[in-house]
Amino acid sequence: MAAIREFKGLRPGRGLADKLAELPYDVVSSDEAREIARGNQYSFFHISKPEIDLPDTVYPYDAIVYETGRNNFNSFIRQGFLQIEDRPKLYLYSQIMQGRQQNGLVACVSIDDYLNKKVKKHELTREDKEKDRTRHIEVLNAQTGPVFLFYKEDDTRRKLYEQALKLEPAYNFTASDGIQHILRVIDSADLIKAFKKGFADDSLYIADGHHRAASAVRVGLNRRKENPSYTGSEEYNYFLAVIFPHDQLQILAYNKVVKDLNGRSKDAYLAEIGKRFSAAKTGLKVPESIHQFCMYLDGEWYTLTPQCAITDDPIKSLDVQILQDMLLEPVLGIKDPRTDKRIDFIGGSRGTQELEKLVNAGGYQVAFSMYPTTIEQLMRVADSNNIMPPKSTWFEPKLRSGLVVHGL
C-alpha cells in the first residue's frame, strides 16, 4: 500500500504567496538565488538557500549556513510570513504553463513506502547532496521542498481531483516565468478520507526530487534510532510530496553539448558516425520521433538514425542510452557522463537556440537535440527496479517551494 496522510502545513500569510514562493533550491545557483531574492525579505530562498545571506566566501556546507536557515525560518514564522494550519489538511496544487494544466495532491507520504519500493525511484543520488539536505532538514526541523511524485491514472481517482478543483483557491498567482500557480486547501474530512483510500493500494513514482526524498528518509531513520519507542505516527516518518496523475505531466528533452570531437577533424568525426548512424543534413532541429537525434555541428543541423535494430530492454532502448552506447562513448570518448567535464546538459525548456548559441560561441563543438523520454518509459525503468541514465528527464514546470512546508 501507499500510505499518504494529511498534515498541519505552514503556508504564506495573506498576500505573500507570490512574493515568498521560489523555485526548488537545486535548480538555481547560489548567485542566481542571491540576485532573485535581492530586496525581497519574503523570498523563500532565505530559508532554502540561506547562504545568500552570508558572504560568498563562506563554505556552502558550513554550520553557519544551516543555522542561518533555521534563524530565517523561525523569523518567517514569528513575523507571520509563514502561518501554521489549525488542523491537518491536504492541498491541491495546480500549475498552468502555456495553456497546459497539471493538478497535484499535496500530502505526506510514508518513508516506509520509499524503503519498501512502493515509492519508486529512477535516479541515483549523490552522497554530498544527500548530506546537505539531510542536515538542512535536521537543523530546521522541517521539510521545505516537496518531492514531485506521480501515479498511473486509471480513472479511479480523477473524480477526487475534479472535486478538489471546485474549491476556492487560497492562492492564485503568475510567477515571473509566466507559470500560474494555484493552491487550494482540502479540509473536508470526507474528501481527505477518500484521497487516502484512493492511494492505499497504489505505487507512486518519483518524477523529480530524488535527493529531497532520500534526505527525508535519512532524517526519519536517524530519528527512529534516537527514539526506539517511536509509534510510526510522528511527522518524521513522512515526507512532503505533490502527487500528479501521470497523464497530465510533460517531460522535456535533456539536450547535450560536448566541448570537442575527441581529437578528430570534422570529416573524420562524421565518417566515424557514419559507421553507426545514417546521417543527413536536414536542418531539422528537434527530433520528430523516438530513436531519432538531431546534431548541430559547424553551423549545420544533421538528423541521425541508428542503423542497428533497437532492443526492447527498458534501459538500452532509451534514446539517452543509445546515444551513449553508440556515439558518446565509442566516438567522443565520454565513458561516464556524470563525471566527464567535456559534456554538459541543457534542459529542453531553453530550446535549441541555446545549443546553437553554445556551439557558435566556440566553447563547444557539437550539440545533440533529443526526443523527450516518455512517462511510460520512465515507469518501465522504475517498475524493473532499474536506474535511468544520468540527465534523462527534465520535468517542467518545476514545483515552487514555500507554498506548503512540512514541520517535523
N, C-alpha and C positions, 0 to 999 in steps of 0.2 A: 504494500500500500504506500501511497504518498501522503504523508501527514502534513497538512497545512493548518494554520490557525490564525486567528485574529490577534491583534496586539495594540498596545497603547502608543500610537505613533506620536512623534514630535513633528509638528508642521509649522510652516511660516505663519507669522501673525498676519492680521488683516492688511491687505495691500502690499505685502512684502514678497510674495512668491516670485514675481518676475525679476526682482532685484536680488533675491537670495539664491535661487536655483542656478546651478552651474553644470558644465559638462563633467563626466567622470574624471577622477584625478589622474588616470593613466592615459588619457588621450591628448593631454596638453603638457608642455614642458613647464618647469618652474618659472622661467622667464615669461612664457606666454600667460600663465596664470597670474603672475605679478602685474602684467600690463592690463589684463582683463579686469582685475579687481581694483586697479588704481582708482582712488576716490570713491569707492563703494564699500562702506562699512558693513553692508549686509551680505557681501559676496560669500558664498559657501566655501570658496577656496581658502578663506581664513581658517577653516576647520579641516577641509580635506587635503589641502596642500599648505600647511602652516608655515613652511619655510619662506613663503612670500613675505612674511612679516619680520624676517630676520635678514641680516646681511648676507649677500650671495656668497660670501666666503665660508659660511657655516656648512659643515659636512651634512649632507641631506639626511643621514641616519643618526645624527647626534641626538642625545636625550632631550636637549632643549627644544628640538623641533616638535617632538611628541608632547612635551609639556606645554608648549605654546598652543598646540592644537586643543589640548584639554582646557586650557585657560580661555581660549576663544569660544569653545563650545559652551562652557559654563556661563560665559558672559552673554552669549546669544540667548540662553535660557533666562538668565537673570533680567535681561532687558526686554524680554518678550518677543525677540526676533523669532525664536522657536518656542512653540507652546505645546504642552503635552495634552493628549486627549483625556477626557474624564473616565473613559472606559475603553476596553479593547474593541477595535473595529477592523474591517477590511477597507480597501480602496480600489477604485477603478482609475487607471492612468491611461489616458488616450493621447496619442500623438498623431498629428496630421502633417504630412510632408508632400508637397506638390500634389495635393488632392487625394493622396492615399492616407487612410486612417488605420491605425492599429490600436487595439484596446487590451491592456494588460491588467490582471488582478494583482494588486499589491498585498502580499501576505507573508507570513513567516513559514519557512519550510524546515522540516526536521533534519538535523545534521546526521541522524542515523540513516535516513533515506539516501544521503550522499555516501555514507560509508558502505551501505548495502547495495549501492549502484542502482537504486531506484531513481536517483538524480544522476543522469548520465552525462559524462564529460567527453570532449573530443580533442582537448589540447593538453599538452604538458605545461607545467608551471615552473617558474624559476625560483630557486631557493631564496635568493636575495629579495625578490619582490614579495614572496610569501611572508618572510620575516618582517618586512616593512609594514605590511597591512596588519599582520598579527599584532605587532606592537602598537600600531595606531588604534586598533580596536580595544586592546587591553587597557591602554592609558586613558582613552576617552570613555571607556566602559559603554561603548555604543558602536553599532554598525552604521556608518554614514552613507554608504553607497549600496544600492540594490544589485543583486545578481540578476541578469537578464536570462529568463527561462522561457521555454515554450513546451507545449504539449501537442499531441496529434489530435486535432479536432475531428470528431466523427459525428457531429451534430447533436451530441448528448448534452453539451454544456453551453451551446450557443445561446439558448434562451435565457440562461442565467446572466450572461454578459449583456444581452439586449435589455433585460430588466434593469440592470445596474446603469445602463446608459440613459435611462429615463430620469435618473436622479439629477437634481440641480447641482451644477459644478461648484465646488468650493474655490477653485482657481481656474482661470482660463486666460492664457496669455500667449503671445507670439514672441519667441526669442529673436535675438539679433540675426540668427542664421535663417530666419523665415519659417522655422518649425513651430507649430502650435502645440501647446501643452495644456491638457485639461485634466484636473483631478476631481473625482467625486468620492464622497465619504459614504461607505456602506455600513450603516448602523442598525439595519433591520436584523433581528435575531434569526428570523426565518430564512432570509437570503444568505446570511453568513453560514447557517447550518447547511443549506442546500449546496453552497460552494464547497464546503468541507467534504460533504458526502460525494459530490461530483468528482473530486480528485482522489478519493480514497483508494481506488483500485488502479490508478494510472501511474505511468512513469513520466518523469519530467526530463527535459534536455537543457543543458546549458548552451545558450547562444553566445553570450559574452559575459565576462566577469569570472573566469576560472580562478584568478588569484583572490578575488573577493570571497568566493565560496570556500576555497581551500583554507584561507586565513581564518574565516569564521569558524570552520570546523576545528582548526587547531586550537582556537581560543576555547571552544566548547570542551574539547578533550582535556585541555590543561585544567580547566575549572572543575571538571569531573574528578580529576586526580586530587585536586586540592580539597574537594568536598565529597568524600566517598559515600556519604549518605544522601547524595542528590536523588531527587524523585523523578527527574526527567521533564518536569513541567517548568523548570527555571528557564528564563529567557535565553541564556547562553546555549541551550540545546536547540536553538532555532536560528536561522539566518534570514535576513531581509531579501525578498525577491519580488520581481514582477513577472507574471506568468501570462504569456500570449498564446493564442491559437496559432498553430504552425502555418495555416493558410493565409494569415494576414502579414507575415513577415517578408521582408525584402533583403536578400543578400546581394551585395555589390561585389564586383570583381576586386581582387587584391593584385594589382599590377606590379611589374618588376622592372628595375633598371640595373644594368651591370656596367661597371666602370671601364672595362677593357675587353678585348677579344682573345684574351689568354695567349698573347704573343703572336697571333695570326694577323695577316693582312685581311682586308675586307673580302677579297676574292677567295683566299684560302678558307676563310671562315664560311662563306656561302657554299663553297664546294663541299666542305665537311657536313654542313647542314643538309645538303642535297642527298647525302647517303641515307638520311633518316626521314626526311620530310619532302613532300612536294612543295616547292616554294615559288611564289609568283608575285610580281609587283602588281598589286590590285588597287592600292590606295585605300583599301578598307582599314579603318582604324579600330573597330570593335568587332570581335568575332560574332558571327551570325548564328552559331550553333555550338554545341558541346564538341570537344575534341578538335577545335579549330583555334589557331593562335594568330594574332596579328603582331608583327615585329617591325619596330621603327629603327632604321639603320641608315646613316648618312643621308638624312633628309627624305627618305622614301619609306613607304609602308608596304610590307610584304604579308601575304597570307600563307601560313604554314599548316599543312595537314599531314599527320603521321602516315607513313607508308606501310606500317605493320598493323595487324589486327589488334584491337583493344580488348584486353581481358575483362571479365566480369567481376574481378576482385574489388571489394569496396574501397581499398586504398589505391591499388595500381591503376584503376580505371578513372581516378580523379585527374583532371587536366593539370593541376598543380604538380602531381606526381609524375605524370607523363613528361611534362616539360623538364622536370628534374632529372628523370632517368634517361631521357633521350637527347637532351641538349645542355642543360646547365652543368651537369657533372662531366659527361664524356667530351663535350666540345669546349665549354668555358672553364672547366676545372673547378667548379664550385661543388665541393663534396658535402658541406654542411651549411645550408643557407641560414641556419640560426646564428652561426658564429662568423661566417666569412664576411669580411669588411668590404668586399668588392661588389656586393649586391645590396640593394635597398628595395623597400616595398612601399608602394604608393596606393593608398585607399582609393577605391573606384570613384568615390564622390568628388575627387579632384580632377577626374576626367583625363582624356588622352592628351589634352593640351599641356598638362603638367609633364607628361612623358616627353613630348616634343621639346618643351622648354628645357628640361634637364639635359637631354642629349645635345640639343643645339648649343647649349652653353659650354659644352666641352668637358663637363665633369663626368659624363657617362657616354659610352659609345653605342649601346644598344638597349632597347626597351621592349617589353612584351606586354601587350594588352590581352587580358584573359577573359574567358567566358566565366560568368559567376558560378561558383559551386551552388548546387541546388539544395533546398532544405531536405529533400528526400535523400540526397547523397550523404548529407551530414547525419541524418538519422540512421542510415545503413552503417556508417562507420561507428557511431556510438552504440548501436544495438549489437555490433560484433565485438564490442569492448576494445576497439582499436583507437588509435590516436591520429588525428588529421596531420598532414604535413604542415610545417610552420607557415603562418600567414596565408591560410587557405580561404578565410571568410572575412568579410567586412560588413557588419550589420549597421544599417542606417535607417532611421535616426538613432542617435545614442540617447540613453536614459539620462535625464537630468538628476543630479544628486542634490539633496536638500529639501525635496518636496515632502518626503516622509523619511524620518530617521527612526531606527530601532534601538532603543536604550536597553542595556542589559541589567 
